[in-house]
Amino acid sequence: MADKIDIIIVGGGPGGYVAALRAAQLGAKVTLVEKDKLGGVCLNWGCIPTKALIRTAEVFSLARRGVEFGVVIKDAVVDWGKAQERKQKVVNQLVGGVDKLLNRAQVQVVKGTGRLASPTAVEVTDTTGKTQRLQGSKIILATGSVPVALPIPGIDNPAVIDSTGALALESLPKSMLIIGGGVIGAEFASLYSALGVQVTVVEMLDRLLPLLDATIGEAMKWSFDAHGIVSYLKSKVAKIESAKTGVVVTVETPNGVKQITVEKVLSAVGRRANLGDLSLDEIGVRYERGGIKVDDRMCTNVSSIYAIGDAVGGMMLAHLASRQGEVAAEAIMGHPARMDYRVVPSCIFTSPEAASVGLSEAEARNRGHRVKVGMFPLNSNGKALIEGDADGFVKVVADEKYGEVLGVHIVGPHASDLILEPTLGITLENTVTEFVAAIHPHPTLGEAVAEAMLAVENRALHLLR
């Protein structure tokens, strides 16, 4: 039998490897089990490669708009092969960095697929079928998620791809239909449209990005229309059939049935917890359809087993998984860490970007708050005009009685960076008055956050009344 290990972590994604690093910092002996590549889906087939290609699309779009800035760039074209090479270079650098961090922290990495053998043991099977048993004191399950499979006739057609396939295309198709107008679908729609692909999006609900504040979904629909992306809302794909060039997709819309011929179909309706063959039932670990059930210290009903990240369901975000990993490691090592889900930012890397933190306006009202709302358009912000990217806004949702900021929602350039200030402020339960008391440098996009705060009290300084 192997030497006793303090903590065994199954899964090396942004939840698992961060948990390993934090546990090692606190003095634990850690073994990390990973069946494929360190960094998991996020670094290898999700967050990082997607954003690398989105950056290519942004540069291409800017090159075509160069004349607006007094820079004439003739015949700008996309070298897709070069873009893919750059994407992989970024991925390799980050994955290599994770490997070095784990090595420096003296975390043992074991390659293979792990399953629970007991409340304190994990059986690991490598690609040759060889198994070994790891014995520890505590276990953290960080097995991530997998794409949801849709029960649509023809969904197994070779022209249908998932998000991993969408990142590995050897060439750009002329047309693509995306099933799902959530975060994944919206990002890919924005990416491929910017690269010249004719994109159609089909969403079952009545707006794009339906889990975010309604104004963000409305703004994204306006942006899609402006960029020539066709979107069918309150619609669903009924079937997919082969055609001479690509496939014919039958879409049921409020205005009747449409048949759309495209080269590729991207299924982007979301992901589900990857519980695989973890032997949860045999060990008695409770779980439900959404994922493994845990408390606010990420502990399951079995005291020696913890679970984090997409494996527990809920918001499937890399940064949330990382925080859960830290909490699990700290809880195991005797620290008073607990998860707080009140302030988890979400970022959507579309064009323009969108970001949100805290409560939407509807959520705030549904929870009984009397709210005040402030909005500031980016076309009144100097930095946005300088950058030539002034489509968007900052929206603030605040409590009417005390002025506490409950939520902030942003559409516009660098929204993913702008959301950091509101995230910290809401975490500290700041009021509108406290936000605007901070001096915001000029000219910056961040000034729009301050102006939106002022707008809550009807005193925005750079907005015509």
N, C-alpha and C positions, 0 to 999 in steps of 0.2 A: 504494500500500500504506500502511496505517495506521502511525503511529509505534509503535515497539517498546514492549511492555508487559512489566513485570517478571513479574507474576503475573496469569493469567486464571482466574477462578473461575466454574464453571458451576453455578448453583443458589444461590438467596438465602435458604435456610432457616436454622435455628439453627446448622448447621454452616458453611454458606457465608458468611453475613454476618459471623459471628464470626471466621472465618479472614481475611476481608477487613479487618476492623478491626485484628486483631493484626498482620497483614502490614504494614498502613499504619503502625501504631505503630513498627514496626521499620525503616521507611524505604522500603518497597517502593512501586512504582507499581502500583496494583491496578485491574483492571476486573472487575466482577461482572456476569455474564449471568443474567437471570431472565426466564422466559417469562410469569409471571403476577404474583403479588403478593409483595413483600418479606416475609420471615418464613416463607415456605413453608407447608407443611401445618400445622406446629405452631401458628403464630400465627393463621392464618386459618381452618383447618378441623379442628384437632386439639386440642392441649393447652389452649390459652387459651380458645376458645369452650366447650369441654366443661366446663372448671372453672368458667367464669362461670355456666353453667346449673346446675351442681351446687351452686353457692353459692345460687342461687335456691331450689333444692329444700331446702337446709339451713335457710334462713330460713323457708320455708313449714312445714317440719316443726317447727321451734322455736316458731313462732306457734301451731301446733295444740297444742303441749305447754305453752303459756304458763301454764296453770292450776297446773302443778306448781311453778312458781316464784313463784306469787302474782300473776301477771299474766293477766287474763282478756281474751282476744281473741276476739270473737264472729265467726263466719262468715268465717274466713280463706279466701280464694280465691286462685288463681294467675291473674294476668293474663299469659297466654302472650305476647301481643304486646309488652307492656312488658318482659318478661324477654328476649325476642329483641332488643329495642332496646338494652337495657343490655349484653347480650352483644356486640353489634356496636360499641357505643361503646368498650368495653374493647379489642376487637380493633383498631379504628381508631386508638386512642391509641397502642397498642404498635407497630403497623406504621408509623405516622407517626414514632414515636420512632426506629425503625431507620433510616428514610429520612434523618432529621436527623443521626444518628450517622455514617452513610456519607458524607453530604454534607460534614459537618465534617471527616471524615478524608480528604476529597478522593478518595474511591473513585468511579470512573466506573461508573455503572450503565447497562447496555445491555439493552433489552427485546427478548426473542426467545428462540427455542429454539436451544441450542448443540449442535454436534457436532464431534468431532475432525476437523480437516482435515490435520493432521500432528502429530508429537510436540510441536510448539511453537506450533500454530495452532488456532484455533477458528473455525468458520463459524457465523454467527448468522443465523437466518431469522426475520423479524418476522411479524406477523399478516397483512400484505399480500402476503407471499411474497418480499419484498425481502431479499437476503442481503448480508452484509458479512463480511470476513475480519479476525480479530483475531490479531496476531502477538505472541507473548510469549516469555519465557525458560522459565517453568514454568506448569503447568496444574494446578488442583485441581478434581476432579469431585465435586460435592456435589448430585447429582440426586435424592436422597431415595428414597421408596418409593411404591408404589401398593397398593390393597387386593387381596388374593388372590381370584381368581374361582373359585367352586365349581362342579364339574360335576354340579349337581343339576337334574333335570327341573323346569322351572318357575321357575328362579332369575331368569329375565329378566322375571317378572311385575311389573307396575307397582307392586304393593304391597310389593315387596322393595326395601329401601334399603340403602345402605352408611353408614359413619359420617358422611360429609359430608351425606347426605340426612337422617340422624337429627338433625343440628344445625339443619336448615333447615325442619323441619316447620311448616306454617302453623297447625296446631292439634294438640292432644294427642289421640292415638288412645285408644280405650277399652282396647285390648289389643295386645300386641306379643310376638312370639316372637323370641328372639335366638339365632342360631346361633354358638356359641363361648362358652366360659366362662373365657376368658383375661382379660387386663387390660382390653381394649377392651369386651368383652362384659359383664364384671362392673361396670364403671363406668356403662355405659348402663343396665344392669339396675337398679342402685341409684338412678340419677337418675330414670328414668321411674316406677319403683315409688313413690318418694317423692312424685311429682306426681300419683299416683292412677291410673296405668296398670296394668292387670293384666299382669304380665310372666312369661314362661316362658323358661327358658334350657336349651339343649340342648348338652351337652359330650361329645365322644367319649371322653375319658379318664375315669379313675375319681375325679377330684376337680376342684373349681374351682381356678383359678389354678395349674395343674399345674407350672409352672416355678419356683414358689417353695417355701419350706419347707412340709412337709405340714401343720403346725399352722395355717398361714395359710389354706390351702384348706379345712381343717375348720372353722375359725372363720367363714369366709365362707359356708359352707353353712349353718351355724347361724344366721347373720345373715339370709340369704335366707329361710330357713324362718320366722324370727320376723317378717319383714316381708311375708310372703305371696307371696314370689317362688317359683314352682314351678321346680325344676331337675331335669332328667333327665341323669344321669351314665352313662357307658359307653353313650351313645346317639348316633344320627345321624339327620339329616333325609334321608328317602328321596325325597320329591317335594313339590312345592307346586302346588296347583290353585286356580283361581279359584272363589269362592263368591259368594252374593248380597251378603254383607257381608264384604269382605276376601278371605281365602284360607283353604283347608284345608291344613294341613301334616301330612304323614304322617311320624311319628317312630318309628324302630325302637329299642325299649328292651329291657333285660334281662327285663322283665316282659311283653313282647309289643308289638305295634304299636299306637300311639296316633294318633288323628286329632284335631288341635287347630285350632279355627277362631279366627283372629285378624284384626285390621284391618291390621297391618303386620308384616313380617318384616325383621329387621336382620341382615345378614350381617357378622359380626365375628370372623372366624377368623384375622385377622392380615394382615400386609402383606409384600410382596416388593420387593427392590431394583428401582428404576426405572432400567433401563439403556437403555431405549428405542432410539433410533437414534443412539447415541453413536459409531458406527463403531469400536468396540473391536477387532473382528477385523481391520479394514483397517490399523489402526495397530499391532496386535500386543500390545494390552494383555490380560493374562491375567485371566480371570474364571471363576467357576463358578456353579452354580445359586443359591447363596446371595448372591453379589455379587462385586465386584471384589476380587482378591487384592492385599493390601498387606503391607508389613513393619511393624515397630513404630514407624517414623517416618512411616507412612501413604503410603509411596512404592510405586508399582506396579513391575512388572518393567521398565517404560520409565522411565528415570531422570528424565525431565522431567515426568512425569505422576504426580500424587498423587490419592488418593481418600479420602473421609471420609463419616461418617454412615451413613444407611440404605443408601447405594449399596454399602457394603462388607459388608452383612449383619450377622449376629450380633445383639446386643442393640440394638433400634431405639429409642433413647432420645434425646430432644432434648439433655439435658445431656451425654450421651456424645458426640454429634455435635459439640457446641460444643468440648469438650476435644480431640477429634480435629482440629478445625479449627485450634485454637491450636498443637497439636503440628506439624501440616503446615506452617503458616506459619513457625514457629520453625525447623523443620528446613530449610526452603528458604532461610531467611535465615542459616543457618550456626550455629544454636544447638543444644546437645546434648539436645534434647527427645525423649522416647520415651514411647509409650503404656504404661500399666500398668493392666491389666484386673482386677487382684485385688480392687479396691475400687470397684465401681460400684454406687451405690445405686439401688434401684427403688422407685417410689411408686405406689400404687393409690388413686385418689380415690373410694372407695366410702363407704358409711356402715355401719360405721365405716371409717376409712381403714386402709390396710395399707402397710407399708414394710419393706424388707429390704436388707441389705448384707453382703457376705462370703459365706461358705459356709453352706449349709443343713446340718442335722444329718446327713442322708444323704450329702451330698457330702463332708463332713469325714470320716465313717467310711470312705467308699469310697476316700478318698485315704490311708488308713492311719493317721489320727489316732486316738488314744485320747481320747475326748472326755468332757467334763463339761458338763452342761446345767443352766442356772438359769432358772426362770420366776417371774414376779411378776404376779399379776392386778391389773388396774386398779381392781377394786372394793375394793382395800385402799389406794388412793391418794386422799388428801384432795382434791386439785384435780379429779380425775375425778368424784368424788362431788359437789363443788360445782357443776361444770358439768352435772351430770345426765347424764353420758355415760361410764359406767364399764364398758361391755362391752369386753373386750379384755385384752391381756397384753403383756409384754415377755419375749422368749425370748433367752437368750444361749448360744451354742455356743463352748466354750473348749477349748484343748488341756490334757489332764490333767497332762502332765509339767511344762510351764513356765507354765501359766496364761495363755498368749497367747489373746486373744479372736479367734476365727476368723469368727464371724458373729453378727449381731443381727437379730431378726425381731420386728416390732411390729404389733399390731392394736389400734386405738383412736383416740380423737380426736387430731388433729394428729400422727399417726404420721409424716407426710411432713416435719414439722419436727423431731420427736424423733430421726429417723435421722441427723441431721447430726453429733451428738456421736459416735455409734459409727463413722460414716464416717471422721471425723478420727482417732479412736483406733485403728482397724484400720489405717489408712494409716500411722500411726506405730508399728505393731506393739505397741500397749499391751497389758499384761496386765490381768487382773481386778483385781489389787492397785492398779495405777496408775489404773484407772477410779474405784475407790471412794475413792482418796485425794483426789480432787477433791471439794470441798464443793458439794453440789447445793442450790440455794435452795429454801425452803419457803414456801408450798405451791405446788408445780409438778408438772406431769406428768413432768418430767425426773427427779424422785426415783425413779420407777418403774424407770428405766434403772439407777440405782445399786443399787436393791434386787434387781433381777434379777442383777446382777453378784455381789452378796453371796450370792444363792441358789445360785450355782454352787458355793460353798464351804459350803452348808448353814448360812449364818448371816444370812439375811435378817432384819431387825429387826422389820419390820411385817407379818409373815406368821405365822399360827398354825401351830405345828409339828404 
